[in-house]
């Protein structure tokens, strides 16, 4: 079972932005270098996080990226829902791609759906603030200190 | 979020085997044709399900595949655990492949792990018997009637 890399990186972008001190900005370049991923990949994720109003980007020479909401307001479950967006756990979750003959009467899909809801429900109990309670440790790892 | 196709098909093999009447066997050919997948793929899955003692295969002309346990004894959560086997939800779940600098102090992995346990816990409440309560409907879809 895997989440998309996109979701993984989106959460990391939020963690890095939340690990900053007041007024401190991050940047696509910093994120890409920190996690050793392409700037193009980061750019797409930042674009979506911006569209979803989790972050805003400040243009110009001293520009950069910062959170658009307080970490307490950003629900991890919600971010995962928005970044994953499809949750095709198995073929039968894909309305267009399903070829399984059992679908009309299958009880497995219902069980998997219940399991998925339990998964997301746990993440709904976490905000971004919970992920940076040890902010100083994270800042040290991110070499921000 | 996706489960492996391998897990999807393994559960379908168990459902088809459980949908048979006493003494009725299924076969790699029947499974492959029913789900429109390659016999090679089915063969691998059947081999593993056999190794795990969920099914046994009877050789010979009138041979085939049948459940090795009663459907009530086969836990869906356990099958998913065994077929998925790695659960690399994100990069940090992959001991060898992780490159994320945050890992030593990250709280996200803990949250995701808790969510994963909740997911599996729901599936632990289901046995194969729960997936075939409407066995006659499934038999009709499988054209066994």
Boltz contact constraints between the chains, C-beta under 6 A:
constraints:
  - contact:
      token1: [A, 1]
      token2: [B, 3]
      max_distance: 6.0
  - contact:
      token1: [A, 1]
      token2: [B, 84]
      max_distance: 6.0
  - contact:
      token1: [A, 1]
      token2: [B, 87]
      max_distance: 6.0
  - contact:
      token1: [A, 2]
      token2: [B, 88]
      max_distance: 6.0
  - contact:
      token1: [A, 3]
      token2: [B, 1]
      max_distance: 6.0
  - contact:
      token1: [A, 3]
      token2: [B, 89]
      max_distance: 6.0
  - contact:
      token1: [A, 3]
      token2: [B, 90]
      max_distance: 6.0
  - contact:
      token1: [A, 8]
      token2: [B, 90]
      max_distance: 6.0
  - contact:
      token1: [A, 8]
      token2: [B, 91]
      max_distance: 6.0
  - contact:
      token1: [A, 11]
      token2: [B, 108]
      max_distance: 6.0
  - contact:
      token1: [A, 36]
      token2: [B, 99]
      max_distance: 6.0
  - contact:
      token1: [A, 84]
      token2: [B, 1]
      max_distance: 6.0
  - contact:
      token1: [A, 87]
      token2: [B, 1]
      max_distance: 6.0
  - contact:
      token1: [A, 88]
      token2: [B, 2]
      max_distance: 6.0
  - contact:
      token1: [A, 89]
      token2: [B, 3]
      max_distance: 6.0
  - contact:
      token1: [A, 90]
      token2: [B, 3]
      max_distance: 6.0
  - contact:
      token1: [A, 90]
      token2: [B, 8]
      max_distance: 6.0
  - contact:
      token1: [A, 91]
      token2: [B, 8]
      max_distance: 6.0
  - contact:
      token1: [A, 99]
      token2: [B, 36]
      max_distance: 6.0
  - contact:
      token1: [A, 101]
      token2: [B, 141]
      max_distance: 6.0
  - contact:
      token1: [A, 102]
      token2: [B, 141]
      max_distance: 6.0
  - contact:
      token1: [A, 105]
      token2: [B, 134]
      max_distance: 6.0
  - contact:
      token1: [A, 105]
      token2: [B, 137]
      max_distance: 6.0
  - contact:
      token1: [A, 105]
      token2: [B, 138]
      max_distance: 6.0
  - contact:
      token1: [A, 105]
      token2: [B, 141]
      max_distance: 6.0
  - contact:
      token1: [A, 107]
      token2: [B, 131]
      max_distance: 6.0
  - contact:
      token1: [A, 108]
      token2: [B, 11]
      max_distance: 6.0
  - contact:
      token1: [A, 108]
      token2: [B, 131]
      max_distance: 6.0
  - contact:
      token1: [A, 111]
      token2: [B, 126]
      max_distance: 6.0
  - contact:
      token1: [A, 114]
      token2: [B, 122]
      max_distance: 6.0
  - contact:
      token1: [A, 115]
      token2: [B, 119]
      max_distance: 6.0
  - contact:
      token1: [A, 115]
      token2: [B, 122]
      max_distance: 6.0
  - contact:
      token1: [A, 115]
      token2: [B, 123]
      max_distance: 6.0
  - contact:
      token1: [A, 118]
      token2: [B, 118]
      max_distance: 6.0
  - contact:
      token1: [A, 118]
      token2: [B, 119]
      max_distance: 6.0
  - contact:
      token1: [A, 118]
      token2: [B, 122]
      max_distance: 6.0
  - contact:
      token1: [A, 119]
      token2: [B, 115]
      max_distance: 6.0
  - contact:
      token1: [A, 119]
      token2: [B, 118]
      max_distance: 6.0
  - contact:
      token1: [A, 119]
      token2: [B, 119]
      max_distance: 6.0
  - contact:
      token1: [A, 122]
      token2: [B, 114]
      max_distance: 6.0
  - contact:
      token1: [A, 122]
      token2: [B, 115]
      max_distance: 6.0
  - contact:
      token1: [A, 122]
      token2: [B, 118]
      max_distance: 6.0
  - contact:
      token1: [A, 123]
      token2: [B, 115]
      max_distance: 6.0
  - contact:
      token1: [A, 126]
      token2: [B, 111]
      max_distance: 6.0
  - contact:
      token1: [A, 131]
      token2: [B, 107]
      max_distance: 6.0
  - contact:
      token1: [A, 131]
      token2: [B, 108]
      max_distance: 6.0
  - contact:
      token1: [A, 134]
      token2: [B, 105]
      max_distance: 6.0
  - contact:
      token1: [A, 137]
      token2: [B, 105]
      max_distance: 6.0
  - contact:
      token1: [A, 138]
      token2: [B, 105]
      max_distance: 6.0
  - contact:
      token1: [A, 141]
      token2: [B, 101]
      max_distance: 6.0
  - contact:
      token1: [A, 141]
      token2: [B, 102]
      max_distance: 6.0
  - contact:
      token1: [A, 141]
      token2: [B, 105]
      max_distance: 6.0
